[in-house]
């Protein structure tokens, strides 16, 4: 599959501007790695990814012709890895200026270095602390973007927090933020927009995770595949015959449970919604409260989008040697602070494996510090190329709709328009050769 002439070549070179953010350790490199070498490594990896994302290649060509983002600065907070780089290239081809940061623990430094050679302002590095991450998000907001590409509603919340509603001109559709609209990638962000921020966001936000297309293609099948693949790669454990507890039976939880069972795992589901728990039971899984199933499990994987899933009460019931992993966007599903507080010893066994000894002579294994196991672990791959081609085309076309038709969209969180979903479904069927 070839890419269009507007696609950057792997020979792109240049040095990272120190004003654009940190220079950090490479994906598999050292903190002192040369920015040009980092960029070259990132370019080579992105070449492979780009060559397997035909939907974005088609969009890149169309957006380069129509230039819907001319005059707009898109502010992004999203995992900085090779597939995201292809999305940012696509938006840049459509005329956008880019200011971006990643998520805590998942930034890949060679990708950051490469994006800087394209003239994008990128903040962040793999080794950033949580405070560094918050500063990076604040730096994106400080650039005053006109369109947001958000993940967890962090940018939307910051934009809303800096505006005094009493001082806003009633005729200002941006509510004093300067933002005409945006997109939100995640379940966690969608929940936040509709709860904590429900009365605070004056501009439209298309919630990508509301898309049924994304739910099926990316959340169920790709998260399911990538979480199981990451668990296998990080731990090298046998799956067949092992007992797994999946907390949450939304689209991600469904996929994780399905792929674990396909590999021979014994799978139970903890789900607090009675109707969804009913579905899990009829899908053939053992179903019950997490407190009751915790002692049975050898591996616990959280996928709810909500905080405080594995609480101290659950931790007290875990069997000796239980493995804990999180697949949710925000690292709040496992109460890592409570786990650390009651530990007698903590030992890093590998880059993404930590042994935590407890006072009663039990120990548990925590993967990736409780962050997203498929993006924060060792040599992270994230979701499949094809699923992210689909998901990021949803992003690109939704952002195009915001740029060209923001006035026709209601303020606040809302689903992706149905015509975009159906258009992409038709394109994906054609690319897959589903009729063969």
Phi, psi and omega in degrees: 000127181264160177251162183282173187290344180276355180284129179299145179275158178291353179272002179306135182224172180144172180249151179286135175286130179295338179284345184275354180141196183280153162258124186233192181290145181288165168297097184084012182246205184240159181301335184266011183301143180292130182303321180294320178293320176299314181298320179295320178296315178298318180299318181296316179294320182290329176304315179296313181299312182300323183292347180245023178234071186292331179295317178290329177298317178295317179295321181299318180294317181292318181290327177296330179280321186269335177051055182290342185260008177305131179084000181251141170255116178267122177262126185238138167231100186201155182309124181269091178221175192302323182292324176296325179299321179293322174299314181295322174301319182295316179294321178296322177299331178276009174104357185284144160271150187235131165233128192216156166218169181258201175249154185300123174089353183243359181293136178250119193291330177290329176292317177302313182298319179296314182298327178294330178292343179271003180089009178276147174268116185232126180251134172128160178206163183300322187275006182303141170280173177298322176297320176301316181300315179298322178294323178295317178297318178297325179293323176296315179297321182296337177286352178057063176295156177261344177223141180249142168239097196251160181214101184093006179063021180295315181290320179298318180296317179297316181299317180293325186289339184266007183248133172267109184304328182292338183262003185274135174295127183298339179271002182273109182292345179270358180062029180084000182272339187078005184255124181276341180162183181186189177232156175232128188279327200245164170300312182302316180293320178298317177299318181294319180296327184268354180241274183306321187254014189304324183258009191249345188259110185274355183243159181287140175231116177276118184272105184301325183289348174284344182293127176296327177300313178294320181302315182283307188286316185265308187289310182288300189279319185278318175296319177305311180295314188288326178292317179292319177298318181292319176301316180294316184291320183287317187260335186061026181276152170292138175262323184300126178081355180276150184264120183242136173247119177258119179267111182106129181235041166285196183298319179294314179299320177303314182294317179299314180298317181297315183287327174296316180294323178297334178268010175095006180286151170268121193239131171242156182233133171252122184213128186273342178278121187300319181292321179289322175298321175301316178300315180299319179296318179287341172281356173100012181264152168291136186227137177183178177295147182298326181296327181277330183270345186302318183291335180284329191283145169263334177223133176243127179236123180265140181205057186250331188083001183245156178280164168058055177269307174266092184268174175305324179297324177286317179303323181295339184261353184293141176288159177301129177088004180301139177263132180246129177220150179240134176249000180280159184296319185262135182281057182234359184285324173263127180282080183296323180299317178293322179296314179295322184297327181263004182283151173260340177198148177228128183229123175280114183269330179202176186306323183239018182234123179233128175268131180237113180273140184245161188299334183268021178074008169276162168219154173234160178248122180255128180261134174055029176064018182085002176275179183303116189292333182270358176230346181251356182277190181290134180045059188293139178251332183069200183288162185298155181302315184294321179294321180283333171300314177295309183296322181280337169293322173304315178299310185298315182287328176292319177294323175299318179297319177298315184295326187259340188219032183301325183294339181272357182256143179287153175295153175090184183290140179201158181291162170298134178306140186300325182294328177292314178305311185290324177299315182290324177301316178297318180296319183293321177301319180294316180296320180290342189063043188295344180272000182271000000 
